[in-house]
Amino acid sequence: ATARAGAAMEPECRVLSIQSHVVRGYVGNKAATFPLQVLGFEVDTVNSVQFSNHTGYDHWKGQVLNSDELHELYEGLKLNKVNRYDYVLTGYTRDTSFLAMVVDIVQELKQQNSNLVYVCDPVMGDKRNGEGSMYVPKDLLPVYRDKIVPVADIITPNQFEAELLTGRKIYTEKDALEVMDMLHAMGPETVVITSSDLQAPLGNDYLIALGSHRNTKADGTKMTQRIRVESPKVDAVFVGTGDLFAAMLLAWTHKHPNNFKVACEKTASAMQHVLQRTIKSAKAQAGEGNKPNSAQLELRMVQSKKDIENPEIIVKATVL
């Protein structure tokens, strides 16, 4: 009976997630771990910081892991010969030496397992009211551009980050597709521009994300599939959405390796379910006419378990 059960089970899939930890709320590892576990992944977490809560609150306290401490944790795994991973996932980092250590670890893990997939959200900044600004130190850009992106397999920049990485501004969808091609040329075979200020065909109430997946066929020819995803805008500033998005994209591209469109639809749909539930709940807590605060806007992660496991497709992708 055990042999049969084993055969029916998917082979274990292990993710090393190096991200922030918060005591309260859902960002970084707290936003990525639960969805990945619910979707059947083994998740090993390294907490790059441990804070009381995310830094969008009025107050926050806590500790930061430095690159030597990251190395020490990895050495512990290595000594026990448990440093074989199928995926590595990273997000927000503020320190160049920490980022350089991540590159070393990813390269070593790729020697252990040549099929390892590195999913990287190159968190550097965003556009507010049309003007882009970096919220990490400027010296992180060359590390991302020259060291991280070349070893990454899937990257999830927003429009501003994609522009930073390529040195090229995006004004039209055509620009965006060319920027994604430039990013492919730097290394990653999957690129998703998670949000943009491009005009959505469905209208101003929608946010455009663009995806590009490049496959090398057996005969060496390259095939690129490009898609556009239009999601309804939700009127609030959430934190942890990028972390959740990258984790779910990891999961759904794993489950649909030959259907990038469906993987993106499931990721965007689950995202939309979580955000709708969160805003509805936040507004109810804040009360009529009051703006919800940071605590009230924490993602409703646990409450969205069913939507994360099996998202009803409410956001469709268009093949370009």
N, C-alpha and C positions, 0 to 999 in steps of 0.2 A: 504493500500500500504506500509506503514511504517513497519508493522508487517512482511510482506513478505520480504521486503528488509533486515530487521533485521535477519530473519531466514537464508537468503542466505549468509549473512556475516559470516566470521569466528569469533569466540569469541575473544574478545580483548586479545592480548598477550603482556605483559608488561615486559620490560627489564630494570634493574638497571645496568648501565654501569659506573664503577668507574675507570677512566683512565685519561691520560694526555690530555690537550688541548693545541693546538698551534694556534696562530693567523693566520699564513700562513702555508699552507701545510696540509699533511694528515698522521698523526700518532695518536695513542691512540683513544680517542673519535671521533676525526675528521675522522679517518679511519673506525670506526665501526658504527657510527650513520647513515650516509647516506645509506649504504647498508641495514641495518636493517629496516630503515623507508621505503625504496623502496620496500622491501619484506613484508611490512605490519605490522611491529612491532611498538608498542609504546615504545619509548626509553627515559628513564629518565637518564640524565647524571650528575655525580658528577665529576668535573674536579680536579684530584689529583694534577695537576700543571697547571699554565697558563704561557706558554712561548711564545716568539715572533715567534719561529720556532723550529724545532727539533735540537738536540745538535750535529748533524753531520755537521752543517754549521760552518763557521769560527767564527761567533758570535751568541750569544743568550742571551736574558734577560728575567726575569720574576719572578713569585712567586710560592711558594710551599704550598700546603694545608697540615696542620699537623693533627695528629689523633684526637685532641680535636675539630678541626674545622669540620672534617668529621663527628664526633659524633653529633655535633651541627646541621648540616644539616639533618642528619638522624632523630634526635629528632623532628625537624620541621615537617617532613613527618609523624612521629608517632603521634604527637599532633593532626594533621588533619585527622588521621586514613586513610592515603593514603600510607601505607607501605605494601601493598600486591603486590607481584611480582611473575611472572612466571619464570623469569630467572635473574640471576646475572652474569655479565661479568666483569672480571678484567684482567689487563695486567701488564705492567712495573711499579714497585714500588721500591723505594730505601730505605724505612724506616721500621724498624721492628715493631715499635709501630703502625704505620699506617696499616701494614699488620695484626697485632693482632686485631686491631679494625674492619677490614674487616671480620675476622673470627667471631667476636661477632655479627656483623650485619647479616652475612649469617645465623648463627645459629638461631637468632631471627626471621629472615624472613622464615626460614624453619619451625619454630613453627607456624607461621601465615598460611603458605601454605606448607603442607607436600610434595606436588608434585613439589616444586620449584627445578629448575635445576641450579646448579652453574657451569658455564663454566670458567675455569681458565687457562690462559697462564702463566706458572711459569717462568717468564723471569728472567734469572740469568746470562746467558753468551752464548758463541758460540765457535765453532772451526774456527780458521783462520789458513790456511796452516797446518791442521792436529793437531795443538796444541790447546787444549781447554783453555779458560780463562774466569773468571767471571768478568762481568762489573757492578755488584752490590756488596755492602758490603757482606763479607763472612758470617756474622751472619744472613743473610736472609735465608740461606739454611735450618738450623734446623726449622725455622718457616714454610717454605713451606712444608718441609718433614713431620713434626710432627703435624702441626696445620691445614694448608691450604688443602693439598692433601686429608686428611681424610674427609673433608666436601665437597670436590669437586665431581662433577658428570661426567664432561667432562674435560680432561686436554690435552693441546697441547704443550708439551715440544719439543724442538729439541733434537737431539741425545745426545749432551753434557749435557743438562738439565736432560734428562732421566737417564743418567749415574750418575749424581750428586745425584738425588733423591733416587736412589736404591743402590748407592755405587758399581755399577757393570759396567765394561767396555763392549762396544759392538764392536765386530770385525766381526761378521757374522750375517746373517739374523736370524739364530736360536737364537743367543744371544739376538737380539732385541725382538724376540717374548717372550723369557723368562723374559726380563726386563719389557715388557708390562704386563705379568702375575703378576710380583711382584708389579707393579703399581696398577693393579686391586685389588690385595690383600690389598693394603693400603686404598682403598676406591672407586675410580672412576670406573664407569661401562663402560665408553668410554675413550680410550686412543689413541691419534694420535701423533706419532713421525713425526713432520712436515718436517724435513729434516735430512739427514744422509750422511755419506761419504761411504755408502755401494755401492758395484759395482752393477749397474743396468743391468739387462738382455738385455735391448735395447741398452746398450753401454754407453760410457763415457759422451755423450752429454745429459744424463738424470740424474735427481735427484730423489732419492727414498724417499718416505714417506710411513710409515706403520701405519695401523689402526687396533684397536682391540676393539670389542664391545661385552660386556658380558651381556647376558640376563638371568634373573632368571624366569623359567617357573612356571606355576601355581602349579605344583607338587614339586617345590623346587629345581629341577635340574638346573644346570647352563649350558648354551650354549654359546660358544664363537665363534664369526666370526672374522676372520683375513683377512686383505686385504693389497695388495701392490699397490701403485700408483706411476707411473713413469712419471714425468713431464719434458719437454724439459728445459734444463738449459738456463737462460737468463744472458748474460754476462754483469752484472752491479751490483752495491751494492745499493739495494733499502732500504728505511726505511718505516716502517708502514705495511709491508707485513704480519707479524705475527698477527698484530691487525686486519687486514682485514680478514685474514684466519680464526681466531677464531670466528669473528662475522658471517661470512658466514657459518661456520660449525654449529654454533648455529642455524641459520635460516634453513639450509637444513636438519639437524637431526630432527628439529621440524616438518618440512613439510613431511619428509619421516621417521616416527618413526620406521617403520618395514623394512626399506631398507637402511642399513648403507652404502652399496656399492654405491648406487645411490647418497646418500647424499655427500659422499666423491668425487665422480666423478664431481658432480655439483660444489662443493667448489673448487676443483683443476682446473676445466675448467674455471670457472669465474676468478679465480686467474690468469691463463695463459692469458686470454683475456686482463685483466687489464695491466699485465706486458708487453705484446707484444705492446699494444697501447702506453704505457709509454716509452718504450725504443725507439720505432720508432720516437715518437715525440721529445724525448730528443736528439736523434742523429741529427734530422733535425734542432733543435734549436742550438745545439753546432757547427754544421757545419762540413764538411768533415775533418776527421783526428783529430778532437778535442775530448777530453774526456768530457762528460757531467758533469756539477757540481751538487751540492745538489739541488739547486732550479730547475734545468732542469729535475732532476730525481724524482720530486714529482709525486706521483701516479696520473694518469689521471682518477680520480674518477667520476666526473660529466659526462665526455665524455663517460664513460663506463656504463652508467645507464642501457641501454638495455641488455648488457651482464650480468650485475649483476642480473637483474630481471628474465632473462630467458636464462641462459647460454647454448650455443650450446656445446654438450659434445665433447670436443677435447682431453680430457685426460681420459683414461679408467683405471679402477681398476681391479686387478687380485685377485680372491679369493684364499687364501693360504690353 
